[in-house]
Amino acid sequence: MPYHVFDHPLMKHKMSIIRDKECSTKMFREVVTELSGLMVYEISRHLSLVEKEIETPIAKTIGYQLKDDIVLVPILRAGLGMTDGIQALIPSVKIAHIGMFRNPETLLPTVYYAKFPPKIEEAKVFILDPLLATGGSVLEAIKNLRSLGVKDITVLSLIGVKEGLNKILSVEPDVHIYLISLDEKLNDHAYIVPGLGDAGDRLFGTK
């Protein structure tokens, strides 16, 4: 599965709210949280379980728990907006951080901060980046994770374009990528069209 685009009425409805340029910072932040939760709910269908003996007020029985640790890797700063919705559903997740900025002239990502939990190589890792545009930042994050021995990597983005998808999958064909919308193209400034603008600015009210 090279990538998957969700076809869900509620996701489409909520995406239309945050695409609107009149959407407030508060509403934008809340809806991104909701969308992230919806995405991980769908993705969690593929997670493995292990049996666990539990005791109800009535009797002992067999329950279940997630088999693998999950580590979220939000790409700063916009990726931070996706953590709360996932953490609400899976409180046991660990959260790493990787910070990058895009050189405005070369459009290439530069890492300025990275912090990962111990034994991340044994976990299922979810890279969070609301907009998958050129794919450069996500690919750089994957490169950092591979250097730590991470094998199981999934990318969650609200919106992506073919250019970014192809760039990642041509180098990392085993990475799973999930989107809510596959948009038309990138403009001359590497912004997604129609997109939703700068996700970081809209999440944190800096524009």
C-alpha positions, -999 to +999 in steps of 0.1 A: +000+000+000+019+031-012-005+056+003-042+058+014-066+087+011-095+085+035-130+088+020-150+096+050-179+121+051-171+135+085-134+140+076-144+159+044-168+180+063-142+190+089-115+196+062-138+221+046-140+240+079-102+245+082-096+252+045-118+283+048-096+313+052-122+328+077-117+299+101-105+313+134-072+301+151-093+285+179-115+266+155-086+256+133-067+241+162-098+223+175-107+208+142-071+197+135-072+179+168-105+162+158-092+152+124-061+137+139-082+116+162-104+104+134-073+094+113-057+074+141-090+057+149-091+044+113-054+035+112-057+016+145-076-011+128-042-024+117-026-025+151-019-058+168-033-069+201-021-093+229-044-111+253-043-101+290-061-116+319-083-091+337-109-093+365-143-076+362-164-070+393-180-103+384-153-127+371-120-132+355-119-129+317-096-123+288-090-087+277-067-071+252-041-045+250-021-030+222+010-051+214+035-025+203+046+009+217+036+038+196+058+069+193+045+101+177+071+123+159+055+156+152+075+178+128+078+211+145+059+232+147+028+224+127+030+187+136+023+196+173-012+204+164-019+167+156-007+152+188-036+159+212-062+142+191-041+110+190-031+111+226-067+114+236-074+080+220-041+063+229-028+079+261+002+056+263+019+071+232+053+086+236+060+119+219+094+126+202+102+159+185+120+169+154+124+205+144+131+217+109+129+248+089+127+251+051+154+272+035+134+298+015+158+297-014+166+260-018+134+248-002+154+221+015+148+211+051+173+218+079+171+200+112+177+222+142+163+200+170+157+163+175+147+144+207+136+107+207+126+083+234+147+052+243+141+020+223+123+039+196+136+013+171+112-012+187+081+010+184+056+018+157+064+054+147+039+079+134+053+110+117+029+139+120+029+167+095-004+184+085+008+192+050+028+169+028+040+193+001+075+187-013+080+157+010+115+170+020+107+174+057+091+140+060+119+124+041+145+140+064+125+128+094+125+093+080+162+095+074+168+104+111+146+076+123+162+050+100+196+060+115+182+050+149+171+016+136+134+023+132+117+000+108+079+006+112+071+041+100+037+056+092+031+092+080-001+111+089-009+142+069-041+160+064-033+171+029-007+159+003+002+162-033+016+136-057+049+154-060+056+149-023+042+113-022+063+102-051+095+118-036+091+099-004+079+065-018+107+065-045+132+064-016+111+047+011+086+024-005+078+006+027+066+037+045+028+039+050+013+073+042-023+083+051-040+115+039-075+130+042-071+149+009-049+145-022-047+181-036-039+193-071-004+207-071+023+229-056+026+265-066+059+283-073+065+288-036+059+251-028+025+257-012-002+232-018-030+243-041-058+247-030-044+236+004-052+256+035-023+280+037+005+277+063-007+252+089+018+264+115+007+300+112-030+291+113-025+267+143-006+292+164-020+325+152+013+339+139-001+354+108 
